[in-house]
């Protein structure tokens, strides 16, 4: 089978998952344009009625805000009362340059810029913000979480490359969930090593049978549900106010706790 045929099948499968989700009552579903220091970035902001928090997506190399996989995860989060912002970290002119895709300094700065913009929007008032990063976007999310301009309550990485965040790992304070496929052996080892460098609460969750893109039946759903549980347990107002009282339990399935 040719590579583009496999890509078509993957996209159709992910799109089918999105279409199968029940509708959720929305406060807004807006196309937005965010002006940063050096670019104007396009995105989609979706906020359900009575939101409990907001999650900003940082996409990986070769992906975009239109990715069916990311849209599926976003809709799972929306059904749990979480607003989502999917946007492109690079402009269409910048995307063909592979150096930009791995420029974590650039990507993290733009992610923080967008977060500052989001925090200033009326729909975000009083809501905690989390990051969901995939592949190289996970490194950008972890580094952006250390930016003094933003306050991030939780981070989730799916098939991420946290090792690319390098020295920023030890500075992350937001509770972090690292989701990796059990058959994604190289990335799994990179996540184990990265987790050992982090001083915040960090959990490594291995999805059995999953490869890097979580294409295997049921694996993307499992990853999305792990992310949903992590965010809802940490972004709700009662769990972010000075972390008072016990944290809601996290039911994570096949979870390897690296540190807390």
N, C-alpha and C positions, 0 to 999 in steps of 0.2 A: 504494500500500500504506500502511495506517495505521501510525503510529509504534509503537503497542504491538504490532502484528503483527511489525514489524521487530525489536523487542526480543525477542519470543518466539523468532524464528528465530535471533537471535544467541545467546541463552541455550541453546537446544537444540543448536546447533553446538558451543558450548564444552563443554556437558555430555557430548556424544558423544565429544569428545577425551579428557575425563577418564576415561570408561568404557572407552576403547580402550587405556589404559595397562595394562601387566601389573602384577600385585600385587607388593608389596615387603614383605619381612619387617620387622615393626615391633617396636620395643622398647616403645612406648606410642602410643596414639591417644586422647587425653583431652580432654574438655570442661573448660575451666578458667575461673575467675573471679578477676580480679585487682583488688584494692582499691588505688586511687590516692588522692591527697590529697582529691579531690573527686568521685569516681565509682567505681562497680564495673563493670568491663569484662569482657565475655564473649569467650572465644576458644577455639581448638582447637590443642592442641599435639600434633604428630606427630613422633616420633623413631624413625628406622630402627635396625636392629641395627648396631652398630659405626659410629656416626656420626662424620663428619669435621668437623662444624661445625653451627651453628644459624643460621637466617635468620628474622628477624622482619619480617612484612609490614605496611606502612602503606598502607591503601587510600585511593583518591581519592574525590572528591565523588560522591555517588550510588551508591557501592559498599559492600560489606560483606565480612565473612569468608566469606559464602556465595557470593560471586561465582564463577561457573563459570570465568571467565578466570583469576582468582587461584588457584583450586583446581587448575587445570591446571598452572600454573607451579609451584605448590607440589609437585605430584606428580612433575613432572620433576626437581625438586631432590631430593626424597626418594629417587628411584631412583638418584641419584648419591651417596647417603649423607649427605645434609644433612637435619637436623631442621628443621621449620618451625613457626612460631607465627603463625596468622592470628587477628586479633582486631579488634574494632570500637573505633575511637578515640573514638566518641561513643556515648552511651546512646540508647535509642529515643526518649526524651523530648527529647533535644538535636538529633537529626538533622533535624527539620523546619525548624529555624532556619538559614537559609543563611549567616548570619554565623559560626556555629560551624564550618561546613565550610571556611571560608577563614581561620579563626583559627589561624595557624601556630604562634603562641606556645603556645596551648592544646594543639594536636595534638602538637607536639614534646615538650612537658613530659610528656604522658601516655605517649608512646612511650618516653621515657627511663625513666619510672616502671615501665613494664612490663618494660623491659630489665633494670632493677635486680632486679625480682622474678625474672625468668627466670635471671639469672646466679646467683641464690641457690638454685636448685633442684638437687637431687642429679643429675638427668639432664643438667644443663648443666656439671657439673664438668669442668674441663680443656678445654672446647670454646670455640673462638672464635665470635664472633657477628657477623653481617652484617645489613644492612637492605636490603629490597626495597620501593621506594616507587613508586606509580603516581599520575599526575596530581598533585593537591595533596598526596597522601601523600609524594611524593618530596621536596617542600620540607620537610615535617615530619621526614623521615628525615635529610636533610642537616643540619638545625639540631640535631636530637637527637644526631647524631654528634659534635657539638662540646660536648655536656654533660659536665662533668668527672666526673660520677658513673658514666659508662659508658665502656667501651673497645670500639670498633667496628673490626673488621678490614677491612671492605669494604662498599661501598654500590652498589646498582644502582637506576637510575631507568628506568621504562618509560613513555614518553609523559608524562614528568613536567614539572612547572613549577618547576625549580630556582630560577628568578628570584624566586619568592616567598620564598625563604630569605634574600634580600637580603644584609645585611652578614655573615651567618654563612658565606657561601660561601668567603671568604678564610681562614676558620678551620678548614675541614674538612681533616683529615689522612688519613682513610681513603681508600684507592684507590677511585675512583668511575667507574662505567660508566654513561653516558647513552645509552639506547636510544630512538631516535625513528623514526617512520615516515617514509619518503621523501616521502610525499604530505601529511604533516602540517606544512605549510609554516610556519605561524606559530610553532608549538611548536618546530620545528627551529631556527628563527632564535633563539628565546629560549634554547634550550639552547646554541647556539654562543656567544652573548653571555655566558651564565652560566659556561661552561667557561673563558672567558678571564679570569674573576675568581677562579678557583680556583688555589691554589698546590700542591695535592697532585697525585698521579698521576691524570689524568682522561682518559678516552677517550670520544669520541662515536661511536657505532655507528649507522649509518643502515640501516634495513631497507627495501630497495627495494619499492615498490608498496604499502606499508602506510599506512593512515590512522591517526587518533588511537587508535582502539580495537583496532587490529590484527585486524580482522574478515576481511581478505582471506585466501584459502586459503594455508596454510603460513606466514603471517607471525607468528602467535602462537607457533607452534612454534619458529621461528627466534629470536624474542625470548627464549623460555624457555631455549633451548640456549645463547644468548649469556650469559644470567644464570648458568646452571649452570656454564659454563666459567670465568666470572669468579670465582664464589664458590669452586669447588673448587680453583682455583689459588691462592687467597689465604686460605682458612680452614683448610686442612690444617695440622696441628701443625708439620710440618717447614718450612712456608713462613711461619709467623707468629712463630716464635721468633727475635726480634731481626732478622728479615729476613736471616739469614745465608745465603750462597750464592746461586746464580742462581735467579731466579723461574721457575717452570714457564712454558713458552710459552703465549701466549693466541692461539688461532685464532679470530679474530673476523669473518671474512668481509669485508663492506664496512665497513671501519673507518677513521675519520678521527681521527688522533691529534692532539689539541689541545695537550696539554702532558704532561710527565712529570717 
